[in-house]
């Protein structure tokens, strides 16, 4: 299988340059793989996700995406193809409906097509119609988390970066969300990289799991999947 993303000796620091956040990380991610990142808070998991769509830049080493240096990839195109679902969900000051279609509008997708995709996504992810007119303050953190995930999926990304996507969900909803993500991975071949503090979720969802400790990659395990 061909690697879609490859990191070679990647390091990065905080904004002052005085604290190393990741040190000499080398790994590869193949097309269509589901990858897990685990480790204590502050280990560098979220930082690694942010490097993959250039919300943060490397200070050493190289990242390649689709055989091209990530730093050379057009940033707008990159963030349409590699989409991050952040740990702290935001609706961008909009209603749920406005927030869901906003990224598509930025891509100049027509109004009819935006609504078609929104209706289909809400059906797949079981977003209640009475959420659509709500703003951020009228939703729980878990509800905002789900809306943010659906918004990302509406972009049909090649790579989905998931930063604690189930942290505010109850166990039943978390399992349903992970099952839907697995279905999308199987049907569409979407590559997924997920940070999660629940080992059982990672073991069920991921084909490979990397452990980070104090900014260094300390362990990799491969799980047999049917």
Residue, then its C-alpha position, 0 to 999 in steps of 0.5 A: x500500500x502506498x503512503x499518503x502521508x509521511x513524516x521524516x524526522x519532524x520536530x516543532x516548538x512552541x511559538x517562542x521557540x523555547x519549548x520542544x513540542x515534538x521531537x524527531x517524529x517519523x511515521x507513515x500513513x497509508x491511503x485509507x488507514x485509520x490511525x490512533x494517537x494516544x498519550x497523556x495530556x501535553x504529549x504532542x498529539x494535538x500538535x501532530x494533528x495541527x502539523x498535518x494541515x499546516x495550522x502549525x509549522x514544523x521547525x525541523x524535518x519534512x512532511x510529505x502528502x501524496x508524494x509532495x512536500x506539505x509545505x509546497x501544497x497550496x494551503x487552501x486546497x490542502x485544508x479542503x483535503x485534510x480537514x481537522x475536527x478540533x477538540x473545542x467545537x465552534x459554530x463560528x457565531x452562526x446557527x447550525x444550518x449556517x455553520x454546516x454550509x459555510x465551508x461549502x459556500x467558501x468553495x463557491x458551491x451553489x446554494x441548491x447543492x449546499x442544501x442537498x448536501x446538508x439535508x443528506x448529512x443531517x439524515x446520515x448523522x441524525x441531526x434533528x431538524x429543530x437544531x438547525x436554527x439554534x446558535x452555539x449557546x443553545x447547544x451542549x458541548x456534545x451537540x456542538x461536537x457532533x455538528x462540527x464533525x458533520x460540517x467536516x464530513x460535508x467537505x468529503x475530505x481525503x484525510x480526516x483529523x479527529x481531535x477527541x471527537x467523542x470526549x463530550x458524547x455519552x457512550x451510546x452516541x460515541x459508539x454510533x459516531x464511531x460506527x458511522x466513521x468506520x462505515x465512511x472509511x470502508x465505503x469512501x476510503x477516507x484516511x482518518x487520524x484520531x486522538x482519543x483518551x479511551x483505549x477501547x475506542x482506539x482499539x476498536x476503530x484503528x488499524x494502527x496506534x501510535x503512543x506519544x510521550x513528552x513529544x516523542x513517538x515511543x510505541x506503535x502497535x498494529x491491530x488485525x482488522x477484518 
